[in-house]
Amino acid sequence: MNRKMDLFTYQNEEEAPRAKLLADRMRPQTIDEYIGQADIVGPGKLLRRAIEADQVSSILLYGPPGCGKTTLAHIISKRTQGEFVKLNAVEASVKDVREVIDRAKMTKSMYGRKTILFLDEVHRFNSSRQDALLPAVEQGIIIFIGATTENPFHYVNGALLSRSTLFQLQSLTREDALTAMRRALMDKERGLGFMDLQVEEEALQHIASMAGGDIRRALNALEIAALTTPSQPDGSVIVTLEVAEESIRKPTIRADESTQYDILSAFHKSVRGSSDAALFWFLYAVEKLGMDPMTFVRRLIVACSEDIGLANPQAMVQAVTAMDAYHKIGWPEAKYNITQAILFAVESPKSNAAAIAIGNVMNTIEQIGSAEVPLHLRDAHYSGAQRLGHVGYKYPHDYPSHYVEQQYLPDRIARKKFYQATNQGMEDKIRQNQERRK
């Protein structure tokens, strides 16, 4: 079996401690050393009990980079009495998976030992490769542990997802990063405690803030700062804020596909909720994550009908004009035009009457199946139309207030009403007109 499929990837590595990066050396070996995620692995929690009893079933670990997914798998590998195999979905093939399954069958039948397969970055496994896992998971040949930074409901097969317990890990905090760094500074065997090292509190705080909840990044920055700083005459090393600023410059920001969908959702819901948080999500996404402004302008145009509609028809005009301005003058100048359109939509009265009308019409279409146009509404601009009965249409402009009562729908749903105006904004005038026409 090749190196990446070594059954003892974690257990039997005897590399010299100093040959590894600090983040690898300081990786927690037990659940008691684990930092963060107290709602998942805190005292008495389900996953903690399962790990301590070596009774882990198939699970999916979902969360941002550096939140401790791989570390949890490492702790399980140290705790289990069974075989533990690690594969990375970027490198592994269906052949690799089948080799693991075949060996797991043999191990179970000959020695009665279970096999845990940890698949890192499972979202990189396409559907066919995930399908190769499913029978072995269903039959209990392997216990599956998957780790992903992407929304598993988008990237993991439904059958595999339904057979695994999903644990969502949250981003770690700057306090968690500080805890990990201080632990590394004290540890003489695995950490930096062997050095005569002084790290200013401001330096630690800066690294923790810039790491963006990624402990690995924080520890790597701390190690770089410690090992690249010249020694003092007495042999000590002092890491100042200036040194820390050179070691880690910008905070880590996630911009994967799932996050982009979530931010776009937050933007739309903020517009609907009349909150200027919509402007925050827009600028955060574009300026910090590099998302396309047009993604938000398109969503804004939709929201102007779905959530504002005829309560303020000018909202759509503003949004479409902002889109035109963006095409003509580009970014960042169009930032002002788009901001104006967003705030106009946020402050507009809200109505979802148009969306409800769409739903009413579609439901009616499903119910009636086919629809025949009433004779008086059919085309009468050709010879012979009258002989076919295409007569009786009343021209509204010939009547007072340019309105006349007549049937416009098929006979089966002649009295059906789809759109009911609300009393919001301009739509209130429409509602009053509807009342007068009854």
TORNU-129944 format. One record per residue (C-alpha): residue number from 0; residue in three letters; z, x, y. Coordinates in Angstrom, 1 decimal, always signed. Last residue first. Example, Ala and Ser with C-alpha at 12.3 -4.5 7.8 and 13.67 -1.06 7.14 Angstrom:
BEGIN
{1; 'ser'; {+7.1; +13.7; -1.1}}
{0; 'ala'; {+7.8; +12.3; -4.5}}
//
This chain:
BEGIN
{437; 'lys'; {-7.2; -65.6; +45.2}}
{436; 'arg'; {-9.3; -63.8; +47.9}}
{435; 'arg'; {-6.4; -63.7; +50.4}}
{434; 'glu'; {-4.1; -61.9; +48.0}}
{433; 'gln'; {-6.8; -59.3; +47.2}}
{432; 'asn'; {-7.2; -58.7; +51.0}}
{431; 'gln'; {-3.4; -58.2; +51.3}}
{430; 'arg'; {-3.5; -55.7; +48.5}}
{429; 'ile'; {-6.3; -53.8; +50.2}}
{428; 'lys'; {-4.3; -53.6; +53.3}}
{427; 'asp'; {-1.3; -52.3; +51.3}}
{426; 'glu'; {-3.6; -49.6; +49.8}}
{425; 'met'; {-3.7; -47.9; +53.2}}
{424; 'gly'; {-0.2; -46.7; +52.7}}
{423; 'gln'; {+1.6; -48.0; +49.5}}
{422; 'asn'; {+1.9; -51.7; +48.9}}
{421; 'thr'; {+0.1; -51.4; +45.6}}
{420; 'ala'; {-3.5; -52.6; +44.8}}
{419; 'gln'; {-4.1; -54.2; +41.5}}
{418; 'tyr'; {-7.2; -53.1; +39.7}}
{417; 'phe'; {-8.3; -54.5; +36.3}}
{416; 'lys'; {-8.4; -58.3; +36.7}}
{415; 'lys'; {-9.8; -60.4; +33.9}}
{414; 'arg'; {-11.0; -63.9; +34.7}}
{413; 'ala'; {-14.4; -63.7; +33.0}}
{412; 'ile'; {-13.2; -61.8; +30.0}}
{411; 'arg'; {-15.2; -63.6; +27.3}}
{410; 'asp'; {-17.9; -64.8; +29.7}}
{409; 'pro'; {-18.9; -61.2; +30.7}}
{408; 'leu'; {-17.7; -60.1; +34.1}}
{407; 'tyr'; {-19.0; -60.7; +37.6}}
{406; 'gln'; {-18.3; -64.5; +38.0}}
{405; 'gln'; {-18.5; -65.9; +41.5}}
{404; 'glu'; {-16.2; -66.5; +44.5}}
{403; 'val'; {-17.9; -65.6; +47.8}}
{402; 'tyr'; {-17.2; -62.9; +50.3}}
{401; 'his'; {-18.9; -61.5; +53.4}}
{400; 'ser'; {-16.0; -62.9; +55.5}}
{399; 'pro'; {-17.9; -66.2; +55.6}}
{398; 'tyr'; {-20.9; -66.3; +53.3}}
{397; 'asp'; {-24.5; -64.9; +53.4}}
{396; 'his'; {-23.3; -61.4; +53.0}}
{395; 'pro'; {-21.9; -62.3; +49.5}}
{394; 'tyr'; {-25.4; -63.0; +48.1}}
{393; 'lys'; {-24.8; -65.7; +45.4}}
{392; 'tyr'; {-26.7; -65.1; +42.1}}
{391; 'gly'; {-27.8; -68.3; +40.5}}
{390; 'val'; {-30.9; -67.2; +38.7}}
{389; 'his'; {-31.9; -64.8; +35.8}}
{388; 'gly'; {-32.7; -67.7; +33.5}}
{387; 'leu'; {-35.5; -66.0; +31.6}}
{386; 'arg'; {-38.1; -68.1; +33.4}}
{385; 'gln'; {-36.5; -66.9; +36.6}}
{384; 'ala'; {-37.1; -63.3; +35.6}}
{383; 'gly'; {-40.8; -64.0; +34.8}}
{382; 'ser'; {-42.2; -61.9; +37.6}}
{381; 'tyr'; {-39.9; -59.0; +38.4}}
{380; 'his'; {-37.0; -58.4; +40.7}}
{379; 'ala'; {-34.5; -60.6; +39.1}}
{378; 'asp'; {-32.3; -58.0; +37.4}}
{377; 'arg'; {-29.3; -59.6; +35.7}}
{376; 'leu'; {-26.2; -60.8; +37.6}}
{375; 'his'; {-27.0; -64.6; +37.4}}
{374; 'leu'; {-27.5; -64.2; +33.6}}
{373; 'pro'; {-24.1; -62.8; +32.9}}
{372; 'val'; {-24.3; -59.2; +31.5}}
{371; 'glu'; {-23.4; -59.1; +27.8}}
{370; 'ala'; {-20.5; -56.9; +26.6}}
{369; 'ser'; {-20.0; -55.2; +23.3}}
{368; 'gly'; {-16.7; -54.1; +21.6}}
{367; 'ile'; {-14.3; -56.7; +23.2}}
{366; 'gln'; {-11.0; -54.9; +22.5}}
{365; 'glu'; {-12.1; -51.3; +23.1}}
{364; 'ile'; {-13.8; -52.2; +26.3}}
{363; 'thr'; {-10.7; -54.0; +27.4}}
{362; 'asn'; {-8.6; -50.9; +26.8}}
{361; 'met'; {-11.0; -48.8; +28.7}}
{360; 'val'; {-10.9; -51.2; +31.7}}
{359; 'asn'; {-7.1; -51.4; +31.8}}
{358; 'gly'; {-6.8; -47.6; +31.5}}
{357; 'ile'; {-9.2; -47.0; +34.4}}
{356; 'ala'; {-7.4; -49.6; +36.5}}
{355; 'ile'; {-4.1; -47.8; +35.8}}
{354; 'ala'; {-5.5; -44.5; +37.0}}
{353; 'ala'; {-6.8; -46.2; +40.2}}
{352; 'ala'; {-3.4; -47.9; +40.7}}
{351; 'asn'; {-1.6; -44.5; +40.5}}
{350; 'ser'; {-0.4; -44.7; +44.1}}
{349; 'lys'; {+1.3; -42.2; +46.4}}
{348; 'pro'; {+1.7; -42.1; +50.1}}
{347; 'ser'; {+0.4; -38.8; +51.5}}
{346; 'glu'; {+2.8; -35.9; +52.3}}
{345; 'val'; {+2.0; -33.8; +49.2}}
{344; 'ala'; {-1.8; -34.6; +49.5}}
{343; 'phe'; {-1.8; -33.4; +53.2}}
{342; 'leu'; {+0.3; -30.4; +52.1}}
{341; 'ile'; {-2.2; -29.4; +49.5}}
{340; 'ala'; {-5.2; -29.9; +51.8}}
{339; 'gln'; {-3.6; -27.8; +54.6}}
{338; 'thr'; {-2.8; -25.1; +52.1}}
{337; 'ile'; {-6.4; -25.1; +50.8}}
{336; 'asn'; {-7.7; -24.6; +54.4}}
{335; 'tyr'; {-5.2; -21.9; +55.2}}
{334; 'lys'; {-5.9; -19.9; +52.0}}
{333; 'ala'; {-9.6; -20.1; +52.8}}
{332; 'glu'; {-9.3; -16.8; +54.7}}
{331; 'pro'; {-7.9; -15.0; +51.6}}
{330; 'trp'; {-10.3; -15.8; +49.9}}
{329; 'gly'; {-13.8; -17.1; +50.5}}
{328; 'ile'; {-15.5; -18.3; +53.6}}
{327; 'lys'; {-18.2; -20.7; +52.3}}
{326; 'his'; {-17.0; -21.5; +48.8}}
{325; 'tyr'; {-13.4; -21.8; +49.9}}
{324; 'ala'; {-14.4; -24.0; +52.9}}
{323; 'asp'; {-16.2; -26.3; +50.5}}
{322; 'met'; {-13.2; -26.6; +48.2}}
{321; 'ala'; {-11.0; -27.3; +51.3}}
{320; 'thr'; {-13.4; -30.0; +52.3}}
{319; 'val'; {-13.1; -31.6; +48.8}}
{318; 'ala'; {-9.4; -31.6; +49.1}}
{317; 'gln'; {-9.3; -33.0; +52.7}}
{316; 'val'; {-11.7; -35.7; +51.8}}
{315; 'met'; {-9.7; -36.5; +48.7}}
{314; 'ala'; {-6.5; -36.9; +50.8}}
{313; 'gln'; {-8.5; -39.1; +53.3}}
{312; 'pro'; {-8.4; -42.0; +50.8}}
{311; 'asn'; {-4.7; -42.5; +51.5}}
{310; 'ala'; {-3.1; -45.3; +49.4}}
{309; 'leu'; {-6.6; -45.6; +48.0}}
{308; 'gly'; {-6.1; -42.9; +45.5}}
{307; 'ile'; {-2.8; -41.0; +45.7}}
{306; 'asp'; {-1.8; -40.0; +42.1}}
{305; 'glu'; {-5.0; -40.1; +40.1}}
{304; 'ser'; {-7.5; -40.0; +43.0}}
{303; 'cys'; {-6.0; -37.1; +45.0}}
{302; 'ala'; {-4.6; -35.6; +41.8}}
{301; 'val'; {-8.2; -35.0; +40.6}}
{300; 'ile'; {-9.1; -33.2; +43.8}}
{299; 'leu'; {-5.9; -31.1; +43.6}}
{298; 'arg'; {-6.7; -30.1; +40.0}}
{297; 'arg'; {-10.1; -28.8; +41.2}}
{296; 'val'; {-8.4; -27.0; +44.1}}
{295; 'phe'; {-5.9; -25.5; +41.7}}
{294; 'thr'; {-8.5; -23.9; +39.4}}
{293; 'met'; {-10.6; -23.0; +42.4}}
{292; 'pro'; {-7.8; -20.6; +43.5}}
{291; 'asp'; {-8.5; -18.4; +40.5}}
{290; 'met'; {-5.3; -16.9; +39.0}}
{289; 'gly'; {-4.3; -13.4; +40.0}}
{288; 'leu'; {-0.7; -13.8; +38.8}}
{287; 'lys'; {+1.1; -12.8; +42.0}}
{286; 'glu'; {-1.2; -14.0; +44.8}}
{285; 'val'; {-3.0; -16.9; +43.0}}
{284; 'ala'; {-0.3; -18.2; +40.8}}
{283; 'tyr'; {+2.6; -17.7; +43.3}}
{282; 'leu'; {+0.4; -19.2; +46.1}}
{281; 'phe'; {-0.3; -22.4; +44.1}}
{280; 'trp'; {+3.2; -22.7; +42.6}}
{279; 'phe'; {+4.8; -22.4; +46.1}}
{278; 'leu'; {+2.4; -24.8; +47.7}}
{277; 'ala'; {+3.1; -27.4; +45.0}}
{276; 'ala'; {+6.8; -26.9; +45.7}}
{275; 'asp'; {+5.9; -28.8; +48.8}}
{274; 'ser'; {+7.2; -31.8; +47.0}}
{273; 'ser'; {+5.6; -35.3; +47.1}}
{272; 'gly'; {+6.3; -35.9; +43.4}}
{271; 'arg'; {+2.6; -36.2; +42.5}}
{270; 'val'; {+1.9; -33.0; +44.3}}
{269; 'ser'; {+4.8; -31.3; +42.5}}
{268; 'lys'; {+3.5; -32.7; +39.2}}
{267; 'his'; {+0.1; -31.2; +39.8}}
{266; 'phe'; {+1.6; -27.7; +40.7}}
{265; 'ala'; {+4.0; -27.8; +37.7}}
{264; 'ser'; {+1.1; -28.6; +35.4}}
{263; 'leu'; {-0.9; -25.7; +36.8}}
{262; 'ile'; {+2.1; -23.4; +36.3}}
{261; 'asp'; {+2.5; -24.5; +32.7}}
{260; 'tyr'; {-1.3; -24.1; +32.0}}
{259; 'gln'; {-1.2; -20.6; +33.5}}
{258; 'thr'; {+1.9; -19.7; +31.4}}
{257; 'ser'; {+0.2; -20.8; +28.2}}
{256; 'glu'; {-2.9; -18.6; +29.1}}
{255; 'asp'; {-1.0; -15.4; +29.7}}
{254; 'ala'; {+0.0; -14.4; +33.2}}
{253; 'arg'; {+3.4; -12.8; +32.7}}
{252; 'ile'; {+4.9; -10.8; +35.6}}
{251; 'thr'; {+6.6; -7.5; +35.2}}
{250; 'pro'; {+8.2; -6.3; +38.3}}
{249; 'lys'; {+6.5; -3.4; +40.2}}
{248; 'arg'; {+7.6; +0.2; +40.7}}
{247; 'ile'; {+9.5; +1.7; +37.8}}
{246; 'ser'; {+10.2; +5.4; +37.6}}
{245; 'glu'; {+9.5; +6.2; +41.2}}
{244; 'glu'; {+11.9; +3.6; +42.4}}
{243; 'ala'; {+14.5; +4.9; +40.0}}
{242; 'val'; {+14.2; +8.4; +41.5}}
{241; 'glu'; {+14.7; +7.0; +45.0}}
{240; 'leu'; {+17.7; +5.0; +43.9}}
{239; 'thr'; {+19.3; +8.1; +42.6}}
{238; 'val'; {+19.5; +9.5; +39.1}}
{237; 'ile'; {+21.8; +12.5; +39.0}}
{236; 'val'; {+21.5; +15.1; +36.2}}
{235; 'ser'; {+24.3; +17.5; +35.4}}
{234; 'gly'; {+23.7; +21.2; +34.6}}
{233; 'asp'; {+26.2; +22.6; +37.1}}
{232; 'pro'; {+23.3; +23.7; +39.4}}
{231; 'gln'; {+22.0; +20.2; +39.3}}
{230; 'ser'; {+19.3; +19.3; +36.8}}
{229; 'pro'; {+15.8; +18.2; +37.7}}
{228; 'thr'; {+15.0; +14.5; +37.1}}
{227; 'thr'; {+12.3; +14.0; +34.5}}
{226; 'leu'; {+14.5; +13.2; +31.5}}
{225; 'ala'; {+16.9; +10.7; +33.3}}
{224; 'ala'; {+14.3; +8.8; +35.2}}
{223; 'ile'; {+11.9; +8.5; +32.3}}
{222; 'glu'; {+14.8; +7.3; +30.1}}
{221; 'leu'; {+15.8; +4.7; +32.6}}
{220; 'ala'; {+12.3; +3.5; +32.9}}
{219; 'asn'; {+12.0; +3.2; +29.1}}
{218; 'leu'; {+15.3; +1.3; +29.0}}
{217; 'ala'; {+14.2; -1.2; +31.7}}
{216; 'arg'; {+10.8; -1.7; +30.1}}
{215; 'arg'; {+12.4; -2.4; +26.7}}
{214; 'ile'; {+14.9; -4.7; +28.3}}
{213; 'asp'; {+12.2; -6.9; +29.8}}
{212; 'gly'; {+13.9; -9.5; +32.1}}
{211; 'gly'; {+11.6; -8.7; +35.0}}
{210; 'ala'; {+12.0; -4.9; +34.7}}
{209; 'met'; {+11.9; -4.6; +38.5}}
{208; 'ser'; {+15.3; -6.2; +39.0}}
{207; 'ala'; {+17.0; -4.2; +36.2}}
{206; 'ile'; {+15.4; -0.9; +37.4}}
{205; 'his'; {+16.6; -1.6; +41.0}}
{204; 'gln'; {+20.2; -2.5; +39.9}}
{203; 'leu'; {+20.5; +0.6; +37.8}}
{202; 'ala'; {+19.3; +2.8; +40.8}}
{201; 'glu'; {+21.7; +1.0; +43.1}}
{200; 'glu'; {+24.6; +1.7; +40.7}}
{199; 'glu'; {+23.8; +5.5; +40.8}}
{198; 'val'; {+23.1; +7.0; +37.5}}
{197; 'gln'; {+25.1; +10.1; +36.5}}
{196; 'leu'; {+24.1; +12.0; +33.4}}
{195; 'asp'; {+25.8; +15.0; +31.6}}
{194; 'met'; {+23.6; +14.1; +28.6}}
{193; 'phe'; {+24.7; +13.2; +25.1}}
{192; 'gly'; {+25.4; +9.7; +26.3}}
{191; 'leu'; {+21.7; +9.1; +26.7}}
{190; 'gly'; {+21.4; +6.7; +23.8}}
{189; 'arg'; {+21.3; +6.8; +20.0}}
{188; 'glu'; {+24.1; +9.2; +19.2}}
{187; 'lys'; {+26.0; +9.6; +22.5}}
{186; 'asp'; {+26.0; +5.9; +23.4}}
{185; 'met'; {+27.5; +5.4; +26.9}}
{184; 'leu'; {+24.3; +5.5; +29.0}}
{183; 'ala'; {+22.5; +3.3; +26.4}}
{182; 'arg'; {+25.2; +0.6; +26.7}}
{181; 'arg'; {+25.0; +0.7; +30.4}}
{180; 'met'; {+21.2; +0.3; +30.2}}
{179; 'ala'; {+21.5; -2.7; +27.8}}
{178; 'thr'; {+24.1; -4.5; +29.9}}
{177; 'leu'; {+22.1; -3.9; +33.0}}
{176; 'ala'; {+19.0; -5.4; +31.3}}
{175; 'asp'; {+21.1; -8.5; +30.3}}
{174; 'glu'; {+22.4; -8.8; +33.9}}
{173; 'arg'; {+18.8; -8.6; +35.1}}
{172; 'thr'; {+18.1; -11.7; +32.9}}
{171; 'leu'; {+16.3; -12.1; +29.6}}
{170; 'ser'; {+13.4; -14.5; +29.5}}
{169; 'gln'; {+14.1; -17.4; +27.1}}
{168; 'leu'; {+13.6; -17.6; +23.3}}
{167; 'gln'; {+12.2; -20.7; +21.8}}
{166; 'phe'; {+13.1; -21.1; +18.1}}
{165; 'leu'; {+10.7; -23.1; +15.9}}
{164; 'thr'; {+11.7; -23.8; +12.3}}
{163; 'ser'; {+8.7; -23.3; +10.1}}
{162; 'arg'; {+6.9; -25.7; +7.7}}
{161; 'ser'; {+5.5; -27.9; +10.5}}
{160; 'leu'; {+4.1; -24.8; +12.3}}
{159; 'leu'; {+2.2; -23.7; +9.2}}
{158; 'ala'; {+0.6; -27.1; +8.8}}
{157; 'gly'; {-0.1; -27.4; +12.6}}
{156; 'asn'; {-1.9; -24.1; +12.7}}
{155; 'val'; {-0.4; -21.8; +15.3}}
{154; 'tyr'; {-2.1; -21.1; +18.6}}
{153; 'his'; {-1.8; -24.1; +20.9}}
{152; 'phe'; {+1.5; -25.6; +19.6}}
{151; 'pro'; {+2.7; -22.0; +19.2}}
{150; 'asn'; {+2.6; -21.5; +23.0}}
{149; 'glu'; {+1.9; -17.8; +23.4}}
{148; 'thr'; {+4.3; -14.9; +23.3}}
{147; 'thr'; {+4.4; -15.0; +19.6}}
{146; 'ala'; {+6.6; -13.9; +16.7}}
{145; 'gly'; {+6.2; -15.2; +13.2}}
{144; 'ile'; {+8.8; -15.0; +10.3}}
{143; 'phe'; {+7.5; -16.3; +7.0}}
{142; 'ile'; {+9.6; -16.4; +3.8}}
{141; 'ile'; {+7.3; -15.6; +0.9}}
{140; 'ile'; {+6.7; -17.0; -2.5}}
{139; 'gly'; {+8.4; -20.3; -1.5}}
{138; 'gln'; {+5.5; -22.4; -2.7}}
{137; 'glu'; {+4.7; -23.8; +0.8}}
{136; 'val'; {+4.9; -20.4; +2.4}}
{135; 'ala'; {+2.6; -18.9; -0.3}}
{134; 'pro'; {+0.2; -21.7; +0.1}}
{133; 'leu'; {+0.1; -21.4; +4.0}}
{132; 'leu'; {-0.4; -17.7; +4.4}}
{131; 'ala'; {-4.2; -17.7; +3.8}}
{130; 'asp'; {-4.5; -20.6; +6.2}}
{129; 'gln'; {-3.2; -18.3; +9.0}}
{128; 'arg'; {-6.0; -15.9; +8.3}}
{127; 'ser'; {-8.5; -18.8; +8.5}}
{126; 'ser'; {-7.1; -20.1; +11.7}}
{125; 'asn'; {-7.2; -16.9; +13.6}}
{124; 'phe'; {-4.2; -14.5; +13.7}}
{123; 'arg'; {-3.7; -13.2; +17.3}}
{122; 'his'; {-1.2; -15.9; +17.9}}
{121; 'val'; {+0.9; -14.3; +15.2}}
{120; 'glu'; {+1.8; -11.5; +17.6}}
{119; 'asp'; {+4.2; -10.0; +15.0}}
{118; 'leu'; {+4.0; -11.3; +11.4}}
{117; 'phe'; {+7.3; -10.7; +9.6}}
{116; 'leu'; {+7.0; -11.3; +5.9}}
{115; 'ile'; {+10.3; -11.9; +4.1}}
{114; 'thr'; {+10.1; -11.3; +0.3}}
{113; 'lys'; {+12.7; -12.8; -2.1}}
{112; 'arg'; {+14.1; -11.0; -5.1}}
{111; 'gly'; {+14.2; -12.4; -8.6}}
{110; 'tyr'; {+13.4; -8.9; -10.0}}
{109; 'met'; {+10.4; -9.4; -12.2}}
{108; 'ser'; {+9.1; -12.9; -11.1}}
{107; 'lys'; {+10.1; -12.5; -7.4}}
{106; 'thr'; {+8.9; -9.0; -7.0}}
{105; 'met'; {+5.6; -9.8; -8.7}}
{104; 'lys'; {+5.0; -12.8; -6.6}}
{103; 'ala'; {+5.9; -10.8; -3.4}}
{102; 'arg'; {+3.4; -8.1; -4.5}}
{101; 'asp'; {+0.6; -10.7; -4.7}}
{100; 'ile'; {+1.6; -12.2; -1.3}}
{99; 'val'; {+1.7; -8.9; +0.4}}
{98; 'glu'; {-1.7; -8.0; -1.0}}
{97; 'arg'; {-3.0; -11.4; +0.1}}
{96; 'val'; {-1.9; -10.8; +3.7}}
{95; 'asp'; {-3.5; -7.4; +3.8}}
{94; 'lys'; {-6.8; -8.8; +2.4}}
{93; 'val'; {-6.6; -11.6; +5.1}}
{92; 'ser'; {-6.6; -8.8; +7.7}}
{91; 'ala'; {-3.8; -7.1; +9.6}}
{90; 'glu'; {-4.4; -5.0; +12.8}}
{89; 'val'; {-3.9; -7.4; +15.7}}
{88; 'ala'; {-1.7; -9.7; +13.6}}
{87; 'asn'; {+0.9; -6.9; +13.2}}
{86; 'leu'; {+2.5; -6.8; +9.8}}
{85; 'lys'; {+6.1; -6.2; +8.8}}
{84; 'val'; {+7.4; -6.6; +5.2}}
{83; 'phe'; {+11.0; -7.1; +4.2}}
{82; 'glu'; {+12.1; -7.2; +0.6}}
{81; 'gly'; {+15.3; -9.0; -0.2}}
{80; 'gln'; {+18.9; -8.1; +0.4}}
{79; 'thr'; {+18.6; -9.1; +4.0}}
{78; 'arg'; {+20.7; -7.8; +6.8}}
{77; 'lys'; {+18.7; -4.8; +8.1}}
{76; 'ser'; {+15.4; -6.8; +7.9}}
{75; 'ile'; {+17.1; -9.7; +9.7}}
{74; 'ile'; {+18.2; -7.4; +12.5}}
{73; 'his'; {+14.7; -6.0; +12.8}}
{72; 'ala'; {+13.3; -9.6; +13.0}}
{71; 'leu'; {+15.8; -10.3; +15.8}}
{70; 'thr'; {+14.7; -7.2; +17.6}}
{69; 'thr'; {+11.0; -8.2; +17.3}}
{68; 'lys'; {+11.8; -11.5; +19.1}}
{67; 'gly'; {+14.2; -9.9; +21.7}}
{66; 'cys'; {+13.1; -11.2; +25.2}}
{65; 'gly'; {+10.9; -8.2; +25.9}}
{64; 'pro'; {+7.6; -10.1; +26.1}}
{63; 'pro'; {+8.0; -13.9; +26.7}}
{62; 'gly'; {+9.1; -16.3; +24.0}}
{61; 'tyr'; {+8.4; -17.9; +20.7}}
{60; 'leu'; {+10.1; -17.0; +17.4}}
{59; 'leu'; {+8.7; -19.0; +14.5}}
{58; 'ile'; {+10.8; -19.5; +11.4}}
{57; 'ser'; {+10.5; -19.6; +7.6}}
{56; 'ser'; {+14.0; -19.7; +6.1}}
{55; 'val'; {+16.8; -17.3; +6.8}}
{54; 'gln'; {+19.6; -17.4; +4.2}}
{53; 'asp'; {+20.9; -13.9; +4.4}}
{52; 'ala'; {+24.4; -15.4; +5.1}}
{51; 'glu'; {+24.7; -13.5; +8.4}}
{50; 'ile'; {+21.1; -14.3; +9.4}}
{49; 'ala'; {+21.4; -18.0; +8.5}}
{48; 'arg'; {+24.7; -18.3; +10.5}}
{47; 'arg'; {+23.1; -16.6; +13.5}}
{46; 'leu'; {+20.1; -18.9; +13.3}}
{45; 'leu'; {+22.2; -22.1; +13.2}}
{44; 'lys'; {+24.6; -21.2; +16.0}}
{43; 'gly'; {+28.3; -20.6; +15.2}}
{42; 'pro'; {+28.7; -17.7; +17.5}}
{41; 'gly'; {+25.6; -17.2; +19.7}}
{40; 'val'; {+22.2; -16.7; +18.1}}
{39; 'ile'; {+20.2; -19.5; +19.6}}
{38; 'asp'; {+22.1; -20.6; +22.7}}
{37; 'ala'; {+23.4; -17.1; +23.1}}
{36; 'gln'; {+19.8; -15.8; +23.6}}
{35; 'gly'; {+21.1; -12.5; +25.2}}
{34; 'ile'; {+21.8; -9.1; +23.9}}
{33; 'tyr'; {+22.1; -8.4; +20.1}}
{32; 'glu'; {+24.8; -5.9; +19.2}}
{31; 'asp'; {+26.8; -8.5; +17.2}}
{30; 'ile'; {+23.6; -9.5; +15.4}}
{29; 'thr'; {+23.4; -6.0; +13.9}}
{28; 'gln'; {+21.1; -3.0; +14.3}}
{27; 'pro'; {+20.4; -3.5; +18.0}}
{26; 'arg'; {+17.4; -1.4; +19.2}}
{25; 'met'; {+18.9; +1.5; +21.1}}
{24; 'arg'; {+16.7; +4.1; +19.4}}
{23; 'asp'; {+13.6; +2.0; +19.9}}
{22; 'ala'; {+14.3; +1.5; +23.7}}
{21; 'leu'; {+15.2; +5.1; +24.1}}
{20; 'leu'; {+11.8; +6.2; +22.7}}
{19; 'lys'; {+11.8; +7.8; +19.3}}
{18; 'ala'; {+11.7; +11.5; +18.5}}
{17; 'arg'; {+15.3; +11.9; +19.6}}
{16; 'pro'; {+16.5; +9.9; +16.6}}
{15; 'ala'; {+14.7; +12.1; +14.0}}
{14; 'glu'; {+12.7; +9.8; +11.8}}
{13; 'glu'; {+14.4; +8.4; +8.8}}
{12; 'glu'; {+12.4; +5.1; +8.5}}
{11; 'asn'; {+13.5; +3.6; +5.2}}
{10; 'gln'; {+14.8; +0.2; +6.3}}
{9; 'tyr'; {+12.4; -0.8; +9.0}}
{8; 'thr'; {+9.0; -0.4; +7.4}}
{7; 'phe'; {+10.5; -0.8; +3.9}}
{6; 'leu'; {+7.8; -2.9; +2.4}}
{5; 'asp'; {+5.2; -0.6; +3.9}}
{4; 'met'; {+2.4; -2.8; +5.0}}
{3; 'lys'; {+1.4; -0.7; +8.1}}
{2; 'arg'; {+1.6; +2.4; +6.1}}
{1; 'asn'; {-0.9; +1.4; +3.4}}
{0; 'met'; {+0.0; +0.0; +0.0}}
//
